[in-house]
Amino acid sequence: QVQLVESGGGLVQPGGSLRLSCAASGSILRFYVMRWYRQAPGKQRELVASITSGTSTWYTDSVKGRFTISRDNAKNTVYLQMNNLKPEDSANYYCYTVDTGGPAYWGQGTQVTVSS
């Protein structure tokens, strides 16, 4: 069992930056992939970015070139650096991982609002 706790959300103007953190209660070394999802009101949850234990990354098209996912295994933390934020990036952002053949884990979410 592991708990994921997101932080770093907030209100930012268009063009601004935020860095989200996802701190795990235990080692993340056993998790092959760590992901960030987001969900805006009235919309489905969507995968934003993922990173493997080998540090391969993937991004949804709408955030490529603006967002960067990274992981610090020593700190059991995954980050999402978000630059040049747009109003359409406003959503609740969730951290996710899954044990191989086992349960999935979600954080409680952190709200990002991009508005002038």
N, CA and C of each residue as an Amber inpcrd file, in Angstrom:
protein
   348
   0.8430000  -1.1840000   0.0000000   0.0000000   0.0000000   0.0000000
   0.8850000   1.2440000   0.0000000   0.5250000   2.2300000  -0.7960000
   1.2710000   3.4760000  -0.8410000   0.2840000   4.6180000  -0.9770000
   0.6130000   5.7220000  -0.3710000  -0.2050000   6.9240000  -0.4990000
   0.5390000   7.9430000  -1.3560000  -0.2180000   8.6100000  -2.2200000
   0.3290000   9.6500000  -3.0780000  -0.2950000  10.9820000  -2.6790000
   0.5430000  11.9770000  -2.4740000   0.0610000  13.2910000  -2.0490000
   0.5910000  14.3510000  -3.0100000  -0.3430000  14.9920000  -3.7130000
   0.0320000  16.0470000  -4.6470000   0.0720000  17.4060000  -3.9470000
   0.8880000  18.2830000  -4.4750000   0.9490000  19.6620000  -3.9920000
   1.4770000  20.5430000  -5.1140000   1.3630000  21.8520000  -4.9110000
   1.9240000  22.7960000  -5.8730000   0.9190000  23.4790000  -6.7660000
  -0.3490000  23.0840000  -6.6730000  -1.3520000  23.7490000  -7.4850000
  -1.6420000  25.1540000  -6.9840000  -2.4520000  25.8550000  -7.7570000
  -2.8190000  27.2080000  -7.3590000  -3.3660000  27.9990000  -8.5190000
  -3.4730000  29.2960000  -8.2980000  -3.9670000  30.2310000  -9.3100000
  -2.7720000  30.9150000  -9.9670000  -2.7490000  30.8950000 -11.2800000
  -1.6430000  31.5110000 -12.0100000  -2.1970000  32.1910000 -13.2540000
  -1.5410000  33.2590000 -13.6770000  -1.9700000  33.9590000 -14.8810000
  -1.5260000  33.2050000 -16.1260000  -2.2250000  33.4020000 -17.2240000
  -1.7730000  32.7860000 -18.4900000  -0.3270000  33.1550000 -18.7820000
   0.4250000  32.1510000 -19.2350000   1.8430000  32.3520000 -19.4800000
   2.7130000  32.0530000 -18.2880000   2.1120000  31.8560000 -17.1380000
   2.8660000  31.5820000 -15.9210000   3.2810000  30.1280000 -15.8010000
   3.9260000  29.8220000 -14.6720000   4.4460000  28.4810000 -14.4310000
   4.0450000  27.9710000 -13.0540000   3.9490000  26.6690000 -12.9550000
   3.7530000  25.9820000 -11.6880000   4.5460000  24.6830000 -11.7310000
   4.9670000  24.2260000 -10.5530000   5.5630000  22.9000000 -10.4620000
   4.7600000  22.0680000  -9.4750000   4.1760000  21.0010000  -9.9810000
   3.4340000  20.0750000  -9.1390000   4.3660000  18.9930000  -8.6120000
   4.1000000  18.5730000  -7.3990000   4.8540000  17.4840000  -6.7910000
   3.9000000  16.3800000  -6.3740000   4.3640000  15.1590000  -6.4680000
   3.6130000  13.9900000  -6.0130000   4.5400000  13.1920000  -5.1180000
   4.2920000  13.2670000  -3.8270000   5.1370000  12.5760000  -2.8570000
   4.4960000  11.2550000  -2.4670000   5.2670000  10.1820000  -2.5740000
   4.7870000   8.8540000  -2.2000000   5.2180000   8.5190000  -0.7750000
   4.3700000   7.7250000  -0.1020000   4.6600000   7.3650000   1.2870000
   5.7220000   6.2820000   1.3920000   6.0340000   5.6610000   0.2550000
   7.0700000   4.6520000   0.2440000   7.9130000   4.7810000  -1.0070000
   8.8000000   3.8200000  -1.1820000   9.6900000   3.8670000  -2.3280000
   8.9210000   3.7620000  -3.6440000   9.3030000   4.5910000  -4.5960000
   8.6730000   4.5160000  -5.9160000   9.5080000   3.6870000  -6.8820000
  10.6060000   3.1210000  -6.3610000  11.4720000   2.3350000  -7.2360000
  10.7460000   1.1430000  -7.8410000   9.7730000   0.6120000  -7.0970000
   9.0890000  -0.5860000  -7.5900000   8.0610000  -0.2740000  -8.6690000
   7.7700000   1.0020000  -8.8590000   6.7470000   1.3660000  -9.8310000
   7.4020000   1.6720000 -11.1680000   7.0400000   0.8770000 -12.1700000
   7.6470000   1.0700000 -13.4810000   7.2510000   2.4150000 -14.0760000
   5.9860000   2.7920000 -13.8860000   5.5090000   4.0230000 -14.4890000
   4.8060000   4.8880000 -13.4560000   5.0230000   6.1780000 -13.5620000
   4.3150000   7.1680000 -12.7680000   3.6550000   8.1210000 -13.7580000
   2.4250000   8.5440000 -13.4570000   1.6710000   9.3600000 -14.4070000
   1.0060000  10.5550000 -13.7310000   0.7800000  11.5660000 -14.5270000
  -0.0600000  12.6920000 -14.1440000  -1.2860000  12.7010000 -15.0500000
  -2.4660000  12.7930000 -14.4230000  -3.7320000  12.9480000 -15.1240000
  -4.3120000  14.3030000 -14.7150000  -5.2940000  14.7530000 -15.4870000
  -6.0450000  15.9400000 -15.0930000  -7.5050000  15.7660000 -15.4790000
  -8.3500000  16.4800000 -14.7450000  -9.7760000  16.4340000 -15.0270000
 -10.3620000  17.8060000 -14.7890000 -10.9320000  18.3510000 -15.8470000
 -11.6250000  19.6240000 -15.7610000 -13.1040000  19.3710000 -15.5370000
 -13.8270000  20.3250000 -14.9700000 -15.2660000  20.1350000 -14.7190000
 -16.0180000  19.7650000 -15.9900000 -16.8220000  18.7180000 -15.9170000
 -17.6170000  18.3000000 -17.0560000 -16.8600000  17.5390000 -18.1220000
 -15.5810000  17.2530000 -17.8630000 -14.7690000  16.5400000 -18.8500000
 -14.2360000  15.2450000 -18.2590000 -13.8400000  14.3460000 -19.1480000
 -13.2490000  13.0910000 -18.7010000 -11.8200000  13.3230000 -18.2170000
 -11.3930000  12.4600000 -17.3220000 -10.0070000  12.5100000 -16.8650000
  -9.1060000  12.1200000 -18.0340000  -8.0390000  12.8880000 -18.2230000
  -7.1380000  12.6030000 -19.3340000  -5.7050000  12.4530000 -18.8430000
  -4.9680000  11.5910000 -19.5210000  -3.5560000  11.3990000 -19.2180000
  -2.7690000  12.5760000 -19.7870000  -1.9650000  13.1840000 -18.9340000
  -1.1860000  14.3500000 -19.3320000   0.2600000  13.9700000 -19.6400000
   0.8710000  13.2000000 -18.7450000   2.2810000  12.8560000 -18.9070000
   2.5890000  11.6000000 -18.1100000   3.5970000  10.8710000 -18.5690000
   4.0240000   9.6870000 -17.8310000   5.5380000   9.5560000 -17.9270000
   6.0890000   8.8450000 -16.9500000   7.5260000   8.6020000 -16.9250000
   7.7740000   7.2050000 -16.4000000   8.6850000   6.4880000 -17.0530000
   9.0050000   5.1390000 -16.6200000  10.2080000   5.1580000 -15.6830000
  10.4880000   3.9880000 -15.1230000  11.6480000   3.8820000 -14.2490000
  12.9420000   4.1040000 -15.0170000  12.8850000   3.8880000 -16.3290000
  14.0380000   4.1690000 -17.1690000  14.0740000   5.5940000 -17.6590000
  13.1640000   6.4050000 -17.1280000  13.0180000   7.8450000 -17.4050000
  12.5690000   8.1510000 -18.8320000  11.9830000   7.1760000 -19.5080000
  11.3070000   7.4990000 -20.7620000  10.0380000   8.2730000 -20.4490000
   9.7440000   9.2720000 -21.2640000   8.5890000  10.1260000 -20.9910000
   7.6200000  10.1390000 -22.1620000   6.3940000  10.4930000 -21.8250000
   5.3290000  10.6430000 -22.8320000   4.4790000  11.8280000 -22.4250000
   4.0050000  12.5890000 -23.4110000   3.1500000  13.7420000 -23.1570000
   1.9870000  13.7510000 -24.1280000   0.8350000  14.2030000 -23.6470000
  -0.2590000  14.4380000 -24.5610000   0.1000000  15.6390000 -25.4420000
  -0.4250000  15.6650000 -26.6390000  -0.0100000  16.6660000 -27.6180000
  -0.1830000  18.1000000 -27.1220000  -1.2320000  18.3470000 -26.3790000
  -1.5410000  19.7210000 -25.9870000  -0.5380000  20.3270000 -25.0060000
   0.3070000  19.4960000 -24.3860000   1.2620000  20.0240000 -23.4110000
   2.7090000  19.8570000 -23.8620000   2.9300000  19.2170000 -24.9850000
   4.3030000  19.0060000 -25.4680000   5.0190000  20.3400000 -25.6360000
   6.2390000  20.3840000 -25.1460000   7.0320000  21.5970000 -25.2300000
   6.7720000  22.5740000 -24.1060000   5.7440000  22.3200000 -23.3010000
   5.4180000  23.2250000 -22.1860000   5.5610000  22.5360000 -20.8320000
   5.2420000  21.2560000 -20.7640000   5.2770000  20.5080000 -19.5070000
   6.4660000  19.5380000 -19.5200000   7.0230000  19.3130000 -18.3370000
   8.1020000  18.3460000 -18.1780000   7.8500000  17.4960000 -16.9430000
   7.8310000  16.1860000 -17.1430000   7.6640000  15.2620000 -16.0230000
   9.0320000  14.7230000 -15.6340000   9.2400000  14.5570000 -14.3320000
  10.5010000  14.0060000 -13.8500000  10.2320000  13.2370000 -12.5690000
  11.1840000  12.3960000 -12.1900000  11.0430000  11.6430000 -10.9550000
  12.3640000  11.6560000 -10.1960000  12.2520000  11.7660000  -8.8890000
  13.4130000  11.6990000  -8.0010000  13.1940000  10.4930000  -7.1050000
  13.8070000   9.3850000  -7.4650000  13.5880000   8.1390000  -6.7190000
  14.0890000   8.2490000  -5.2770000  15.1370000   9.0310000  -5.0740000
  15.6750000   9.1790000  -3.7210000  14.6870000   9.9010000  -2.8000000
  13.8950000  10.7920000  -3.3750000  12.9040000  11.5380000  -2.5870000
  11.5040000  10.9510000  -2.7300000  11.3810000   9.8640000  -3.4970000
  10.0670000   9.2290000  -3.7050000   9.0350000  10.2340000  -4.2130000
   9.4610000  11.0510000  -5.1550000   8.6300000  12.1470000  -5.6210000
   8.6680000  12.2440000  -7.1470000   7.5200000  12.5510000  -7.6980000
   7.3990000  12.8080000  -9.1290000   6.9560000  14.2580000  -9.2950000
   7.4960000  14.9080000 -10.3060000   7.2080000  16.3210000 -10.5250000
   6.5670000  16.5320000 -11.9020000   5.8140000  17.6290000 -11.9920000
   5.3200000  18.0760000 -13.2870000   5.5720000  19.5770000 -13.3590000
   6.5820000  19.9490000 -14.1290000   6.8790000  21.3600000 -14.3580000
   6.0030000  21.8440000 -15.4960000   5.2130000  22.8580000 -15.2300000
   4.2690000  23.3680000 -16.2170000   4.6140000  24.8170000 -16.5370000
   4.9880000  25.0690000 -17.7670000   5.3390000  26.4170000 -18.2220000
   4.3560000  26.9020000 -19.2660000   4.3390000  28.2140000 -19.4680000
   3.4540000  28.8180000 -20.4620000   2.0280000  28.2860000 -20.3170000
   1.5220000  28.3540000 -19.1240000   0.2010000  27.7990000 -18.8460000
  -0.8890000  28.5670000 -19.5700000  -1.9120000  27.8330000 -19.9680000
  -3.0520000  28.3790000 -20.7010000  -4.3340000  28.1250000 -19.9110000
  -5.3590000  28.9170000 -20.1410000  -6.6200000  28.6950000 -19.4190000
  -7.1410000  27.2680000 -19.5750000  -6.9130000  26.6640000 -20.7240000
  -7.3970000  25.2940000 -20.9430000  -6.6200000  24.2450000 -20.1520000
  -5.5410000  24.6550000 -19.4820000  -4.8210000  23.7460000 -18.5950000
  -5.4750000  23.6780000 -17.2120000  -6.4330000  24.5260000 -16.9500000
  -7.1160000  24.5400000 -15.6580000  -7.8200000  23.2080000 -15.4250000
  -7.5360000  22.5910000 -14.2970000  -8.1000000  21.2800000 -13.9880000
  -7.5910000  20.8500000 -12.6150000  -8.1470000  19.7700000 -12.1490000
  -7.5950000  19.0930000 -10.9860000  -6.5790000  18.0770000 -11.5060000
  -5.3720000  18.1360000 -10.9870000  -4.2930000  17.2660000 -11.4570000
  -4.0590000  16.1460000 -10.4450000  -3.9750000  14.9290000 -10.9670000
  -3.8470000  13.7410000 -10.1330000  -2.5840000  12.9640000 -10.4840000
  -1.9550000  12.4490000  -9.4560000  -0.8200000  11.5490000  -9.6020000
  -1.3420000  10.1120000  -9.5780000  -0.7110000   9.2440000 -10.3430000
  -1.1710000   7.8620000 -10.4700000   0.0200000   6.9350000 -10.6440000
  -0.0980000   5.7500000 -10.0450000   0.8260000   4.6830000 -10.3430000
   0.1290000   3.3430000 -10.1090000   0.7990000   2.2820000 -10.4880000
   0.1840000   0.9550000 -10.3600000   1.2700000  -0.0690000 -10.1020000
   0.9720000  -0.9780000  -9.1790000   1.8530000  -2.1060000  -8.9380000
   1.6890000  -3.1180000 -10.0690000   2.7540000  -3.6930000 -10.5400000
   2.6650000  -4.6980000 -11.5950000   1.8000000  -5.8450000 -11.1080000
   0.6860000  -6.0570000 -11.8040000  -0.2320000  -7.1130000 -11.4190000
  -0.9970000  -6.8300000 -10.1490000  -0.8960000  -5.6150000  -9.6800000
  -1.5360000  -5.2980000  -8.4090000  -2.4120000  -4.0790000  -8.4980000
  -2.6730000  -3.4210000  -7.3620000  -3.6050000  -2.2950000  -7.3500000
  -3.0070000  -1.0280000  -7.9440000  -3.9260000  -0.1370000  -8.3330000
  -3.5440000   1.1960000  -8.7770000  -3.7110000   2.1700000  -7.6200000
  -2.9320000   3.2270000  -7.6680000  -2.9750000   4.2360000  -6.6150000
  -3.1810000   5.6130000  -7.2280000  -4.0670000   6.3810000  -6.6050000
  -4.3380000   7.7580000  -7.0150000  -4.0990000   8.6840000  -5.8320000
  -3.6150000   9.8750000  -6.1290000  -3.5760000  10.9150000  -5.1200000
  -4.9250000  11.6070000  -5.0380000  -5.0200000  12.5730000  -4.1360000
  -6.2940000  13.2610000  -3.9140000  -6.4880000  14.4190000  -4.8930000
  -5.4220000  14.7980000  -5.5840000  -5.5240000  15.8550000  -6.5830000
  -5.0910000  17.2110000  -6.0550000  -4.6410000  18.0400000  -6.9820000
  -4.3110000  19.4270000  -6.6640000  -4.8690000  20.3100000  -7.7740000
  -5.5170000  21.3960000  -7.3840000  -6.2300000  22.2340000  -8.3430000
  -5.2920000  23.2410000  -8.9900000  -5.3730000  23.3130000 -10.3040000
  -4.6350000  24.3220000 -11.0670000  -5.6530000  25.1900000 -11.7870000
  -5.5660000  26.4910000 -11.5590000  -6.4510000  27.4390000 -12.2220000
  -5.6050000  28.4760000 -12.9410000  -5.8170000  28.5830000 -14.2420000
  -5.0820000  29.5430000 -15.0580000  -6.0670000  30.6140000 -15.5140000
  -5.9020000  31.8020000 -14.9740000  -6.8580000  32.8720000 -15.2550000
  -6.2130000  34.2220000 -14.9920000  -6.6510000  35.2120000 -15.7830000
  -6.1760000  36.5710000 -15.5570000  -7.1370000  37.3290000 -14.6540000
